[in-house]
């Protein structure tokens, strides 16, 4: 007898369900949140970033955060790329040993400006990193960050992160490959990559403007006054160096 059934993810144990959700999110904008949710079953991480560390200027390939300020991880990534990657004590050892896991405490970073700008200013206290080589033998670095509110990783969390690292690197490789084949326009991430100083509310409003929503519609959607929407819009436009909605659309089109 032929029998068809609908897969029921809800019947999976919680840890397996989180991993199932992560694999189904490959190549989609939901991957960053799914990655942090999956890791949260074993070790709570506040932020992650993925950078191609090739040439004079690294490239931020992916990032995600649980922090209320969604732009924090991109701001830190941009500062790292522009000013501090040369002072990263983990990268060179990891580059020579792809697949190994490096562990760094913020207090052990010798270069003061790097320690202050990335870690102390943003409340990050600890980082785990690993490197793999892409199809062109370029090093790609995966970073997990711990926030001071969480305390330091305990021994069990460190062991789980180390054990999961090979699978996570392979999933990241697949996610980035799918993204390159099927690029998805994500206005929030694209705008943040251009202007990491955008606040969460400014970002929310710009994204809705790009969707064609009116100021009144945005106000109703976000539960704020229309005048507040215009205030945040003006601040965002100032940061972006534009004056009109048409310029916002043109900016997004240029990035897409």
MARBA-3410 file (N, C-alpha, C, O; in Angstrom, 1 decimal):
256
0.8,-1.2,0.0,0.0,0.0,0.0,0.9,1.2,0.0,1.8,1.4,0.8 ~ 0.6,2.2,-0.9,1.3,3.4,-0.9,0.7,4.4,0.1,-0.5,4.6,0.2 ~ 1.6,5.0,0.9,1.1,5.9,1.9,2.0,7.2,1.9,3.2,7.1,1.9 ~ 1.3,8.3,1.9,2.0,9.6,1.9,1.7,10.3,3.3,0.6,10.2,3.8 ~ 2.8,10.9,3.8,2.6,11.6,5.1,3.3,12.9,5.1,4.3,13.0,4.4
2.9,13.8,5.9,3.5,15.1,6.0,4.5,15.1,7.1,4.1,14.7,8.3 ~ 5.8,15.4,6.9,6.8,15.4,8.0,6.3,16.4,9.1,5.9,17.5,8.8 ~ 6.4,15.9,10.3,6.0,16.7,11.5,7.3,17.1,12.3,7.7,16.3,13.2 ~ 7.9,18.2,12.0,9.1,18.6,12.8,8.8,18.7,14.3,9.7,18.6,15.1 ~ 7.6,19.0,14.6,7.3,19.2,16.1,7.5,17.9,16.9,7.6,18.0,18.1
7.5,16.8,16.2,7.7,15.5,16.9,9.1,15.3,17.3,9.4,14.3,18.0 ~ 10.1,16.0,16.7,11.5,15.8,17.0,11.8,16.3,18.4,11.2,17.3,18.8 ~ 12.8,15.7,19.0,13.3,16.2,20.3,13.9,17.7,20.0,14.3,18.0,18.9 ~ 13.9,18.5,21.1,14.2,19.9,20.9,15.5,20.1,20.2,15.6,21.0,19.3 ~ 16.6,19.4,20.7,17.9,19.6,20.1,18.0,19.2,18.6,18.6,19.9,17.8
17.3,18.1,18.3,17.3,17.7,16.9,16.4,18.6,16.1,16.8,18.9,14.9 ~ 15.4,19.2,16.6,14.5,20.1,15.9,15.3,21.4,15.5,15.1,21.9,14.4 ~ 16.1,21.9,16.5,16.9,23.1,16.2,17.9,22.8,15.1,18.1,23.7,14.3 ~ 18.5,21.6,15.1,19.4,21.3,14.0,18.7,21.2,12.7,19.2,21.6,11.6 ~ 17.5,20.6,12.7,16.7,20.4,11.5,16.3,21.8,11.0,16.3,22.0,9.8
15.9,22.7,11.9,15.6,24.1,11.4,16.8,24.8,10.8,16.6,25.5,9.8 ~ 17.9,24.5,11.3,19.1,25.2,10.8,19.4,24.7,9.4,19.7,25.5,8.5 ~ 19.3,23.4,9.2,19.6,22.9,7.8,18.6,23.3,6.8,18.9,23.6,5.7 ~ 17.3,23.5,7.3,16.3,24.0,6.3,16.5,25.5,6.0,15.9,26.0,5.0 ~ 17.2,26.2,6.9,17.4,27.6,6.7,18.6,27.9,5.8,18.9,29.1,5.5
19.4,26.9,5.4,20.5,27.1,4.5,20.2,27.9,3.3,19.2,27.7,2.6 ~ 21.0,29.0,3.0,20.7,29.8,1.8,19.6,30.8,1.9,19.2,31.4,0.9 ~ 19.0,31.0,3.2,17.9,31.9,3.3,18.3,33.0,4.3,19.3,32.8,5.1 ~ 17.5,34.1,4.4,17.8,35.1,5.4,17.6,34.7,6.8,18.1,35.3,7.7 ~ 16.9,33.5,7.0,16.7,33.0,8.4,17.8,32.2,8.9,17.8,31.8,10.1
18.9,32.0,8.1,20.0,31.2,8.6,20.7,31.8,9.9,21.0,31.0,10.8 ~ 21.0,33.1,9.9,21.7,33.6,11.1,21.0,33.3,12.4,21.6,32.9,13.4 ~ 19.7,33.6,12.4,18.9,33.3,13.7,18.8,31.8,14.0,18.9,31.4,15.1 ~ 18.7,31.0,12.9,18.6,29.6,13.1,19.9,29.0,13.7,20.0,28.1,14.5 ~ 21.1,29.6,13.2,22.4,29.2,13.7,22.5,29.4,15.2,22.9,28.6,16.0
22.1,30.6,15.6,22.2,31.0,17.0,21.3,30.2,17.9,21.6,29.8,19.0 ~ 20.1,29.9,17.3,19.1,29.1,18.1,19.6,27.7,18.2,19.5,27.1,19.3 ~ 20.2,27.1,17.2,20.8,25.8,17.3,21.9,25.7,18.3,21.9,24.8,19.1 ~ 22.8,26.6,18.2,23.9,26.6,19.1,23.5,26.8,20.6,24.1,26.3,21.5 ~ 22.4,27.6,20.7,21.8,27.8,22.0,21.4,26.6,22.8,21.3,26.6,24.0
21.2,25.5,22.1,20.9,24.2,22.8,22.1,23.7,23.6,21.9,22.9,24.5 ~ 23.3,24.1,23.2,24.5,23.6,23.9,25.4,24.7,24.5,26.0,24.5,25.5 ~ 25.4,25.9,23.8,26.2,27.0,24.3,25.6,28.3,23.8,25.6,28.5,22.6 ~ 25.2,29.2,24.7,24.6,30.4,24.3,25.6,31.4,23.8,26.6,31.7,24.5 ~ 25.4,31.9,22.6,26.3,32.8,22.0,25.5,34.1,21.6,24.4,33.9,21.1
26.1,35.2,21.8,25.3,36.5,21.6,25.5,36.9,20.1,24.5,37.5,19.5 ~ 26.6,36.7,19.5,26.8,37.2,18.1,27.7,36.1,17.4,28.4,35.3,18.0 ~ 27.6,36.2,16.1,28.6,35.5,15.2,28.9,36.3,14.0,28.1,37.1,13.6 ~ 30.1,36.0,13.4,30.4,36.7,12.2,31.3,35.7,11.3,31.9,34.8,11.9 ~ 31.2,35.9,10.0,32.0,35.1,9.1,32.7,36.0,8.2,32.1,36.8,7.5
34.0,35.9,8.1,34.8,36.9,7.3,35.8,36.1,6.4,36.4,35.1,6.8 ~ 35.9,36.5,5.1,36.9,36.0,4.2,38.2,36.8,4.5,38.2,38.0,4.2 ~ 39.2,36.2,5.0,40.4,36.9,5.4,41.5,36.8,4.3,42.5,36.2,4.5 ~ 41.2,37.4,3.2,42.1,37.3,2.0,42.4,38.7,1.6,41.6,39.5,1.4 ~ 43.7,38.9,1.3,44.2,40.2,0.8,44.3,41.2,1.9,44.3,40.9,3.1
44.4,42.5,1.5,44.6,43.5,2.5,43.4,43.9,3.2,43.5,44.5,4.3 ~ 42.2,43.6,2.7,41.0,44.0,3.4,40.0,42.7,3.5,39.5,42.3,2.4 ~ 39.7,42.2,4.7,38.8,41.1,4.8,37.4,41.5,4.3,37.1,42.7,4.2 ~ 36.6,40.5,4.1,35.2,40.8,3.6,34.2,40.1,4.6,34.4,38.9,4.9 ~ 33.2,40.8,5.1,32.2,40.2,5.9,31.2,39.5,5.1,30.5,40.1,4.2
31.1,38.2,5.3,30.2,37.3,4.4,28.9,37.1,5.1,27.9,37.0,4.4 ~ 28.9,37.0,6.4,27.6,36.8,7.1,27.8,37.2,8.6,28.9,37.2,9.1 ~ 26.7,37.5,9.2,26.7,37.9,10.6,25.3,37.7,11.2,24.3,37.8,10.5 ~ 25.3,37.5,12.5,24.0,37.4,13.2,24.1,37.8,14.7,25.2,37.7,15.2 ~ 23.1,38.2,15.3,23.1,38.6,16.7,21.8,38.4,17.4,20.7,38.4,16.7
21.8,38.2,18.7,20.6,38.1,19.5,20.4,39.5,20.2,19.4,39.7,20.9 ~ 21.4,40.4,20.1,21.4,41.6,20.8,20.3,42.5,20.3,20.0,42.6,19.1 ~ 19.6,43.3,21.2,18.6,44.2,20.8,19.0,45.2,19.7,18.2,45.6,18.9 ~ 20.3,45.6,19.8,20.8,46.5,18.7,21.3,45.6,17.6,22.4,45.1,17.7 ~ 20.5,45.4,16.6,20.8,44.5,15.5,22.0,44.9,14.7,22.6,44.0,14.1
22.4,46.2,14.8,23.5,46.6,13.9,24.8,46.4,14.6,25.9,46.7,14.0 ~ 24.8,46.0,15.9,26.1,46.0,16.7,27.1,45.1,16.0,28.3,45.5,15.8 ~ 26.7,43.9,15.6,27.7,42.9,15.1,28.2,43.4,13.7,29.4,43.1,13.4 ~ 27.4,44.1,13.0,27.9,44.7,11.7,28.9,45.9,11.9,29.9,46.0,11.2 ~ 28.6,46.7,12.9,29.5,47.8,13.3,30.8,47.3,13.7,31.9,47.8,13.3
30.8,46.2,14.5,32.0,45.6,15.0,32.8,45.0,13.8,34.0,45.1,13.7 ~ 32.1,44.3,13.0,32.7,43.7,11.8,33.4,44.8,10.9,34.5,44.6,10.4 ~ 32.7,45.9,10.7,33.2,47.0,9.9,34.5,47.6,10.5,35.5,47.8,9.8 ~ 34.5,47.8,11.8,35.6,48.3,12.5,36.8,47.4,12.4,38.0,47.8,12.2 ~ 36.5,46.1,12.6,37.6,45.0,12.5,38.2,45.1,11.1,39.4,45.0,11.0
37.4,45.1,10.1,37.9,45.1,8.7,38.7,46.3,8.4,39.8,46.2,7.8 ~ 38.3,47.5,8.9,38.9,48.7,8.5,40.2,49.0,9.3,41.1,49.6,8.8 ~ 40.2,48.6,10.6,41.2,49.1,11.5,42.0,48.0,12.3,43.1,48.2,12.6 ~ 41.3,46.9,12.6,41.9,46.0,13.6,42.3,44.6,13.2,42.8,43.9,14.0 ~ 42.0,44.2,12.0,42.2,42.7,11.7,43.7,42.4,11.8,44.0,41.2,12.0
44.5,43.3,11.6,46.0,43.0,11.7,46.4,42.7,13.1,47.5,42.1,13.3 ~ 45.6,43.1,14.1,46.0,42.9,15.5,45.3,41.7,16.1,45.3,41.5,17.3 ~ 44.6,40.9,15.3,43.8,39.8,15.8,44.9,38.7,16.1,45.5,38.1,15.2 ~ 45.0,38.3,17.4,46.0,37.3,17.8,45.6,35.9,17.4,46.5,35.0,17.4 ~ 44.4,35.6,17.0,43.9,34.3,16.7,44.1,33.9,15.2,44.3,32.8,14.9
44.0,34.9,14.3,43.9,34.6,12.9,45.1,33.8,12.4,44.9,32.7,11.7 ~ 46.3,34.3,12.6,47.5,33.6,12.0,47.7,32.2,12.5,47.9,31.3,11.6 ~ 47.5,31.9,13.8,47.6,30.5,14.2,46.5,29.6,13.6,46.8,28.5,13.2 ~ 45.3,30.2,13.5,44.2,29.4,12.9,44.4,29.2,11.4,44.1,28.1,10.8 ~ 45.0,30.2,10.7,45.2,30.1,9.3,46.2,28.9,9.0,46.1,28.2,8.0
47.1,28.7,9.9,48.1,27.6,9.8,47.5,26.2,10.2,48.1,25.2,9.9 ~ 46.3,26.3,10.8,45.7,25.0,11.3,44.2,25.0,11.1,43.5,25.1,12.0 ~ 43.8,25.0,9.8,42.4,25.1,9.5,41.6,23.9,10.2,42.1,22.8,10.3 ~ 40.4,24.3,10.7,39.6,23.3,11.4,39.8,23.3,12.9,39.0,22.8,13.7 ~ 41.0,23.9,13.4,41.2,24.0,14.8,40.3,25.1,15.4,39.8,26.0,14.7
40.1,25.0,16.7,39.2,26.1,17.4,40.1,26.9,18.3,40.8,26.4,19.1 ~ 40.1,28.2,18.1,40.8,29.2,18.9,39.9,29.8,19.9,38.7,30.1,19.7 ~ 40.5,30.1,21.1,39.7,30.6,22.2,40.5,31.9,22.7,41.7,31.9,23.0 ~ 39.7,33.0,22.8,40.3,34.3,23.1,39.5,35.0,24.1,38.3,35.2,24.0 ~ 40.1,35.5,25.2,39.4,36.4,26.2,39.8,37.8,25.8,40.9,38.1,25.5
38.8,38.7,25.9,39.0,40.1,25.6,40.2,40.7,26.4,41.0,41.5,25.9 ~ 40.3,40.3,27.7,41.3,40.8,28.5,42.8,40.5,28.1,43.7,41.1,28.5 ~ 42.9,39.4,27.2,44.2,39.0,26.7,44.6,39.6,25.4,45.7,39.4,24.9 ~ 43.8,40.5,24.9,44.1,41.2,23.6,45.1,42.3,24.0,44.7,43.2,24.8 ~ 46.3,42.3,23.4,47.3,43.3,23.8,47.1,44.6,23.2,47.4,45.6,23.8
46.6,44.7,22.0,46.4,46.0,21.3,45.2,46.7,21.9,44.1,46.3,21.6 ~ 45.5,47.7,22.7,44.4,48.4,23.4,43.3,49.0,22.6,42.2,48.8,22.9 ~ 43.6,49.7,21.5,42.5,50.2,20.7,41.6,49.2,20.1,40.3,49.4,20.1 ~ 42.1,48.0,19.7,41.3,46.9,19.2,40.4,46.4,20.4,39.2,46.2,20.2 ~ 41.0,46.1,21.5,40.3,45.6,22.7,39.2,46.5,23.1,38.1,46.1,23.4
39.4,47.8,23.1,38.4,48.8,23.5,37.3,48.9,22.5,36.1,48.9,22.8 ~ 37.7,49.1,21.2,36.7,49.4,20.2,35.7,48.2,19.9,34.5,48.5,19.7 ~ 36.2,47.0,19.9,35.4,45.9,19.6,34.8,45.2,20.8,33.6,44.9,20.8 ~ 35.5,45.0,21.8,35.1,44.2,23.0,34.6,45.1,24.1,33.4,45.0,24.5 ~ 35.4,45.9,24.7,35.0,46.6,25.9,33.8,47.6,25.7,32.9,47.6,26.5
33.9,48.3,24.6,32.8,49.2,24.3,31.5,48.6,24.1,30.4,49.2,24.3 ~ 31.5,47.3,23.6,30.2,46.6,23.3,29.9,45.5,24.2,29.0,44.7,24.0 ~ 30.6,45.4,25.3,30.3,44.4,26.4,30.6,42.9,26.0,30.0,42.0,26.5 ~ 31.5,42.7,25.0,31.9,41.4,24.6,33.2,40.9,25.4,34.1,41.7,25.4 ~ 33.1,39.7,25.9,34.2,39.3,26.8,35.0,38.1,26.3,36.1,37.8,26.8
34.5,37.4,25.3,35.1,36.1,24.9,34.8,35.8,23.4,33.7,36.2,22.9 ~ 35.7,35.1,22.8,35.5,34.7,21.4,36.0,33.3,21.1,37.1,33.0,21.6 ~ 35.3,32.6,20.3,35.8,31.3,19.8,35.8,31.5,18.3,34.9,32.0,17.7 ~ 36.9,31.0,17.6,37.0,31.1,16.2,37.6,29.8,15.6,38.3,29.1,16.2 ~ 37.2,29.7,14.3,37.8,28.6,13.5,37.9,29.1,12.1,37.2,30.0,11.6
38.8,28.4,11.3,39.0,28.8,9.9,38.9,27.6,9.0,39.4,26.5,9.3 ~ 38.3,27.8,7.9,38.4,26.8,6.8,38.8,27.5,5.5,38.8,28.7,5.4 ~ 39.3,26.7,4.6,39.7,27.3,3.3,38.6,27.0,2.3,38.1,25.9,2.1 ~ 38.3,28.1,1.5,37.2,28.0,0.6,37.7,27.3,-0.7,38.9,26.8,-0.7 ~ 36.9,27.2,-1.7,37.3,26.5,-2.9,38.4,27.1,-3.7,39.0,26.4,-4.5
38.8,28.3,-3.4,39.9,29.0,-3.9,41.1,29.1,-3.0,42.0,29.9,-3.1 ~ 41.0,28.3,-1.9,42.0,28.2,-0.9,42.2,29.5,-0.1,43.3,29.8,0.4 ~ 41.1,30.3,0.0,41.1,31.5,0.8,40.6,31.2,2.2,39.6,30.5,2.3 ~ 41.3,31.8,3.2,40.8,31.5,4.6,39.5,32.2,4.9,39.4,33.4,4.6 ~ 38.6,31.5,5.5,37.3,32.0,5.9,37.2,31.8,7.4,37.3,30.7,7.9
37.0,32.8,8.2,37.1,32.8,9.7,35.6,32.9,10.2,34.9,33.8,9.9 ~ 35.3,31.9,11.1,34.0,31.9,11.8,34.2,32.3,13.2,35.0,31.7,13.9 ~ 33.5,33.3,13.7,33.7,33.8,15.1,32.4,33.7,15.9,31.3,34.1,15.4 ~ 32.5,33.2,17.1,31.4,33.2,18.0,31.7,34.1,19.2,32.9,34.0,19.7 ~ 30.8,35.0,19.7,31.1,35.9,20.7,30.2,35.7,21.9,29.0,35.3,21.8
30.8,36.0,23.1,30.1,35.9,24.3,30.0,37.2,25.0,31.0,38.0,25.0 ~ 28.8,37.6,25.5,28.5,38.9,26.0,28.7,38.9,27.5,28.5,37.8,28.2 ~ 29.0,40.0,28.1,29.3,40.0,29.6,28.1,39.6,30.4,28.3,39.0,31.5 ~ 26.9,39.8,29.9,25.7,39.4,30.6,25.6,37.9,30.8,24.9,37.4,31.7 ~ 26.2,37.2,29.9,26.2,35.7,29.9,27.3,35.1,30.7,27.2,33.9,31.1
28.3,35.9,31.1,29.5,35.3,31.7,30.3,34.5,30.7,30.0,34.4,29.5 ~ 31.4,33.9,31.2,32.3,33.2,30.3,31.7,31.8,30.0,30.9,31.3,30.7 ~ 32.2,31.3,28.8,31.8,29.9,28.5,32.3,29.0,29.6,33.4,29.1,30.1 ~ 31.5,28.0,30.0,32.0,27.0,30.9,32.6,25.8,30.1,32.6,25.8,28.9 ~ 33.2,24.9,30.9,34.0,23.8,30.2,33.1,23.0,29.3,33.6,22.6,28.2
31.9,22.7,29.7,31.0,21.9,28.8,30.6,22.6,27.6,30.6,22.0,26.5 ~ 30.4,23.9,27.7,30.0,24.7,26.5,31.2,24.8,25.5,31.0,24.7,24.3 ~ 32.4,25.0,26.1,33.6,25.0,25.2,33.8,23.7,24.5,34.1,23.6,23.3 ~ 33.6,22.6,25.2,33.7,21.2,24.6,32.7,21.0,23.5,33.0,20.5,22.4 ~ 31.4,21.5,23.7,30.4,21.3,22.7,30.7,22.2,21.5,30.5,21.7,20.3
31.2,23.4,21.7,31.5,24.2,20.5,32.6,23.6,19.7,32.6,23.7,18.5 ~ 33.6,23.1,20.4,34.7,22.4,19.7,34.2,21.2,18.9,34.6,21.0,17.8 ~ 33.4,20.4,19.5,32.9,19.2,18.9,32.0,19.5,17.7,32.0,18.8,16.7 ~ 31.2,20.6,17.8,30.3,21.0,16.7,31.0,21.7,15.6,30.4,21.9,14.5 ~ 32.2,22.2,15.8,32.8,23.1,14.9,32.9,22.5,13.5,32.6,23.2,12.5
33.4,21.3,13.3,33.5,20.8,11.9,32.1,20.8,11.1,32.1,21.2,10.0 ~ 31.0,20.4,11.8,29.7,20.4,11.2,29.3,21.9,10.9,28.7,22.1,9.8 ~ 29.6,22.8,11.8,29.2,24.2,11.6,29.9,24.8,10.4,29.3,25.5,9.6 ~ 31.2,24.5,10.3,32.0,25.1,9.2,31.4,24.5,7.9,31.4,25.3,6.9 ~ 31.0,23.3,7.9,30.5,22.7,6.6,29.1,23.3,6.3,28.9,23.6,5.1
28.3,23.6,7.3,27.0,24.2,7.1,27.2,25.6,6.6,26.5,26.1,5.7 ~ 28.2,26.4,7.1,28.5,27.7,6.7,28.9,27.7,5.2,28.5,28.5,4.4 ~ 29.8,26.7,4.9,30.2,26.6,3.5,29.1,26.4,2.6,29.0,27.1,1.5 ~ 28.1,25.6,3.0,26.9,25.3,2.1,26.0,26.5,2.0,25.5,26.8,1.0 ~ 25.8,27.2,3.2,25.0,28.4,3.2,25.5,29.5,2.3,24.8,30.1,1.5
26.8,29.7,2.4,27.4,30.8,1.5,27.4,30.4,0.0,27.2,31.3,-0.8 ~ 27.6,29.1,-0.2,27.5,28.7,-1.6,26.1,28.9,-2.2,25.9,29.3,-3.3 ~ 25.1,28.5,-1.4,23.7,28.7,-1.8,23.4,30.2,-2.0,22.7,30.6,-3.0 ~ 23.9,31.0,-1.1,23.7,32.5,-1.3,24.2,33.0,-2.6,23.7,33.9,-3.2 ~ 25.4,32.5,-2.9,26.0,33.0,-4.2,25.3,32.6,-5.4,25.3,33.2,-6.4
24.6,31.4,-5.3,23.8,30.9,-6.4,22.4,31.6,-6.5,21.9,31.9,-7.6 ~ 21.8,31.9,-5.3,20.5,32.5,-5.3,20.5,33.7,-4.3,19.9,33.6,-3.3 ~ 21.1,34.8,-4.8,21.2,35.9,-3.9,19.8,36.4,-3.5,19.0,36.6,-4.4 ~ 19.6,36.7,-2.2,18.3,37.2,-1.8,18.5,38.7,-1.3,19.4,38.9,-0.5 ~ 17.8,39.6,-1.8,17.9,41.0,-1.4,17.4,41.1,0.0,16.2,40.9,0.3
18.2,41.5,0.9,17.9,41.8,2.3,18.2,43.2,2.6,19.3,43.6,2.8 ~ 17.2,44.1,2.5,17.5,45.5,2.6,18.1,45.9,3.9,19.0,46.8,4.0 ~ 17.7,45.3,5.0,18.3,45.6,6.3,19.8,45.3,6.3,20.6,46.2,6.7 ~ 20.2,44.1,5.9,21.6,43.8,5.9,22.4,44.6,4.9,23.5,45.1,5.2 ~ 21.8,44.9,3.8,22.6,45.7,2.8,22.8,47.1,3.3,23.8,47.7,3.1
21.7,47.7,3.9,21.9,49.1,4.4,22.8,49.1,5.6,23.6,50.1,5.7 ~ 22.8,48.1,6.4,23.8,48.1,7.5,25.2,47.9,7.1,26.1,48.5,7.6 ~ 25.4,47.1,6.0,26.7,47.0,5.5,27.3,48.3,4.9,28.5,48.6,5.0 ~ 26.3,49.1,4.4,26.7,50.4,3.9,26.9,51.4,5.0,27.8,52.2,5.0 ~ 26.1,51.3,6.0,26.1,52.3,7.1,25.8,51.6,8.4,24.7,51.6,8.9
26.9,51.0,9.1,26.7,50.3,10.3,26.2,51.1,11.5,25.7,50.6,12.5 ~ 26.2,52.5,11.3,25.7,53.3,12.4,24.2,53.4,12.5,23.7,54.0,13.5 ~ 23.5,52.9,11.6,22.0,52.9,11.6,21.5,52.2,12.8,22.0,51.1,13.1 ~ 20.6,52.8,13.6,20.1,52.2,14.8,19.0,51.2,14.3,18.5,51.2,13.2 ~ 18.5,50.4,15.3,17.5,49.4,14.9,16.2,50.1,14.4,15.7,49.6,13.4
15.8,51.1,15.1,14.5,51.8,14.6,14.7,52.5,13.3,13.8,52.5,12.5 ~ 15.9,53.1,13.1,16.1,53.7,11.8,16.1,52.6,10.7,15.6,52.9,9.6 ~ 16.7,51.5,11.0,16.7,50.4,10.1,15.3,49.9,9.8,15.0,49.6,8.6 ~ 14.5,49.7,10.8,13.1,49.3,10.6,12.4,50.2,9.7,11.6,49.7,8.8 ~ 12.6,51.5,9.9,11.8,52.4,9.1,12.3,52.4,7.6,11.5,52.5,6.7
13.6,52.4,7.4,14.1,52.4,6.0,13.7,51.1,5.3,13.3,51.2,4.1 ~ 13.7,50.0,6.0,13.2,48.7,5.4,11.8,48.8,4.9,11.4,48.3,3.9 ~ 11.0,49.5,5.7,9.5,49.6,5.4,9.3,50.6,4.3,8.4,50.5,3.5 ~ 10.1,51.7,4.3,10.1,52.6,3.2,10.4,51.9,1.9,9.8,52.2,0.8 ~ 11.4,51.0,1.9,11.7,50.3,0.7,10.7,49.3,0.3,10.6,48.9,-0.9
9.8,48.9,1.2,8.7,48.1,0.9,7.5,48.8,0.3,6.5,48.3,-0.1 ~ 7.6,50.2,0.3,6.6,51.0,-0.3,5.5,51.5,0.7,4.5,52.0,0.3 ~ 5.8,51.3,2.0,4.8,51.7,3.0,4.8,53.2,3.2,5.9,53.8,3.0 ~ 3.7,53.7,3.6,3.6,55.2,3.9,4.0,55.4,5.3,4.2,54.5,6.1 ~ 4.3,56.7,5.6,4.7,57.0,7.0,3.6,56.6,8.0,3.9,56.1,9.1
2.3,56.8,7.6,1.2,56.4,8.5,1.2,54.9,8.7,1.0,54.4,9.8 ~ 1.4,54.2,7.6,1.5,52.7,7.7,2.6,52.2,8.6,2.4,51.3,9.3 ~ 3.8,52.9,8.4,4.9,52.5,9.3,4.6,52.7,10.7,4.9,51.9,11.6 ~ 4.0,53.9,11.0,3.7,54.3,12.4,2.8,53.2,13.0,3.0,52.8,14.1 ~ 1.7,52.8,12.2,0.8,51.8,12.7,1.5,50.5,12.9,1.2,49.8,13.9
2.4,50.1,12.0,3.1,48.8,12.1,4.0,48.8,13.3,4.1,47.7,13.9 ~ 4.7,49.9,13.6,5.7,49.9,14.7,5.1,50.4,16.0,5.8,50.3,17.0 ~ 3.9,50.9,16.0,3.2,51.3,17.2,3.8,52.6,17.7,3.9,52.8,18.9 ~ 4.2,53.5,16.8,4.7,54.8,17.2,4.0,55.9,16.4,3.2,55.6,15.5 ~ 4.3,57.2,16.7,3.6,58.3,16.1,4.2,58.5,14.7,5.4,58.2,14.4
3.4,59.1,13.8,3.9,59.4,12.5,5.0,60.4,12.5,6.0,60.3,11.7 ~ 4.9,61.3,13.4,6.0,62.3,13.5,7.3,61.7,14.0,8.4,62.1,13.6 ~ 7.2,60.6,14.8,8.4,59.9,15.2,9.0,59.1,14.1,10.3,59.1,13.9 ~ 8.2,58.6,13.2,8.7,57.9,12.0,9.5,58.9,11.2,10.6,58.6,10.7 ~ 9.0,60.1,11.0,9.7,61.1,10.2,11.0,61.5,10.8,12.0,61.8,10.1
11.0,61.6,12.1,12.3,61.9,12.8,13.3,60.9,12.6,14.5,61.2,12.3 ~ 13.0,59.6,12.8,13.9,58.5,12.6,14.3,58.5,11.1,15.5,58.2,10.8 ~ 13.4,58.7,10.2,13.7,58.7,8.8,14.8,59.8,8.5,15.7,59.5,7.8 ~ 14.6,61.0,9.0,15.5,62.0,8.8,16.9,61.7,9.3,17.9,62.0,8.7 ~ 16.9,61.1,10.5,18.2,60.7,11.1,18.9,59.7,10.2,20.1,59.7,10.0
18.1,58.7,9.7,18.7,57.6,8.9,19.2,58.2,7.6,20.3,57.9,7.1 ~ 18.4,59.1,7.0,18.8,59.7,5.7,20.1,60.5,5.9,21.0,60.5,5.0 ~ 20.2,61.2,7.0,21.5,62.0,7.3,22.7,61.0,7.4,23.7,61.3,6.8 ~ 22.5,59.9,8.0,23.6,58.9,8.1,24.0,58.4,6.8,25.1,58.1,6.5 ~ 23.0,58.2,5.9,23.2,57.6,4.6,23.6,58.6,3.6,24.0,58.3,2.5
23.5,59.9,3.9,23.9,61.0,3.0,23.0,61.2,1.9,23.3,61.6,0.8 ~ 21.6,61.0,2.2,20.6,61.2,1.2,19.5,62.1,1.8,19.5,62.5,2.9 ~ 18.6,62.5,0.9,17.5,63.5,1.3,16.1,63.0,1.0,15.2,63.4,1.6 ~ 16.0,62.1,0.0,14.7,61.7,-0.5,14.5,60.2,-0.5,15.5,59.5,-0.6 ~ 13.2,59.8,-0.5,13.0,58.4,-0.6,13.5,57.8,-1.9,14.0,56.6,-1.9
13.4,58.6,-3.0,13.8,58.1,-4.3,15.3,57.7,-4.2,15.8,56.8,-4.9 ~ 16.1,58.5,-3.4,17.5,58.2,-3.3,17.7,56.9,-2.5,18.7,56.2,-2.8 ~ 16.9,56.7,-1.5,17.0,55.4,-0.8,16.8,54.2,-1.7,17.5,53.3,-1.7 ~ 15.7,54.3,-2.6,15.5,53.2,-3.6,16.7,53.1,-4.5,17.1,52.0,-4.8 ~ 17.3,54.2,-4.9,18.4,54.2,-5.8,19.6,53.6,-5.1,20.4,52.8,-5.7
19.8,53.9,-3.8,20.9,53.4,-3.0,20.8,51.9,-2.9,21.8,51.1,-3.1 ~ 19.6,51.4,-2.6,19.4,50.0,-2.5,19.6,49.2,-3.8,20.1,48.2,-3.8 ~ 19.1,49.8,-4.9,19.2,49.2,-6.2,20.7,49.1,-6.5,21.1,48.1,-7.1 ~ 21.5,50.1,-6.2,22.9,50.1,-6.5,23.6,49.0,-5.7,24.6,48.4,-6.2 ~ 23.2,48.7,-4.4,23.8,47.7,-3.6,23.3,46.3,-4.1,24.0,45.3,-3.9
22.1,46.2,-4.6,21.5,44.9,-4.9,22.1,44.4,-6.1,21.8,43.3,-6.6
END
